C-alpha cells in the first residue's frame, strides 16, 4: 500500500500556519505573494513558490505539476486574499475545499447580501453617486453605512449621519455598498464547520474606537466569552448557523460579525478564515481549542468531525494601544505591568524616536496587552488598567 501523502499547499501562509503544519508532521508548500515574503518563514518550508497569486493563475499549473508527481492532500489558506486562489486551486486539482462560488459570496459583500436576502435581510444597495445615497436614505433613513464591495479590515468604511456628511464624500468613479445602520452591541463569532456541522468556538464582544482613531469601525478591544445571557448566546449561535448554511459554507473556520439589535442578531459580514486581532489566541485561552491547528488538521484529513460545544474555562481579553500621532518622547511603565496577575502578554514595539502614525486601519495600532481572568469582564478590566497605566508621550 502506498504511503499516504503529507504534502499540503498553503497560500499566503503565515508563520503560525506553517508551524502547525510542521507540528502535525506535514510537508507544507508555501505559495507567497512577492510583497508578503518573510525570509524566516521561507526557511521553514521544504518548497515554496513566489507569485502574485491574486492575479496570476500560473501557481495552479505549478501545483498541478507537483500534484502529478507526488499528490497533495490539500490546498488551503487562512488569509483574506488567499481564500479565493486556494478555492480555485482545490477545484482544479479535485481536492476537498469550499467551492470558488461559496468563497466569492463571502469576499463580495453585495453577493453576500443577495444570497442571504431571505435568510437575514439587511437593506443594502450599490451606490455610484451622492444622489444614489440620497435615494437609499429616503428608503431606510439616516445614518447610512458606505463600504467597499470587497473591503477588508474596516478600511474606507464611511458612516454618514446626514446630508451634510454625504457632501464630504467624493465618489470620483468609485462605487460603494450602502447599508442600513444597525443599532446594538457588536460581536464576532469564531466557528468551525465539519461537513456542514457548525461548532461555535467563541462569541467575542468588540469595543470600537474611543479616541485617537480616525474611523468609528476599528476595534480597539475584545473580550471572550462575551458577557451575555444564555438566551442571547443561543440566539446568536442559531443565527450564525443559518448564515453559514445560507451561504453554503460546509467546512473550515469562519469569522462572523454581527450586531445584536432589539429585534435580534443582524449580520455585518462573514469570512471563511480565522479572525485577526489575536482572536484565535482568545479562543485557545478560554476553551483550549487551537483554531489554526484545527484548520490545518481538517484540511489535511487528520481528524474527524467534532462539533461539540466548547466549555469556557476562563475569560480572556485584548486591548490595543492607540496613542496620538507624533514622535515618541518616552515610554514608561511597561516592565512593572508585565508582573500584574492575569497579564499574558504586553507587546509595545515603540521606543524613543519612533513615529506614531494616525490610526486609520488595524496595522496602525502600535501594540496590545492580553490578559486572562475568571471572567472576560475581569480580563478586560486588567487590559484597560495596563493601557491606562503605561505612559507613551509623543510630540
ABEGO torsion letter per residue (X at the ends): XBBBBABBBBBGBBAAAAAAAAAAGBBBBBBBBAAABBAAAAAABABBBBBBAAABAAAAAAAAAAAAABBBABBBBABAAAAAAAAAAAAAAGBBEBBAAAAAAAABAAAAAAAAAAABBBBBBBBABAAAAAAAAAAAEOBBBBBBAABBGGBGBBBBABAAAAAABBAGGBBBBBBBBBBEBBBBBBBBBBGGBBBBABBBBBBBBABGBABAABBABBBOBBBBBAAAAAAAAAAAAAAAAAAGBABEBBBBBBBBBAAEBBBABBBBBBBBGGAAAAAAAAAGBBAAAAAAAAAAGABBBBABBBBBABBBBBBBBBBBBEBBABBBGAAAAAABBGBABBBBBBBBGBBBBBBABAAABAEBBBBBBABAAAAAAAAAAAAAABBBBBX
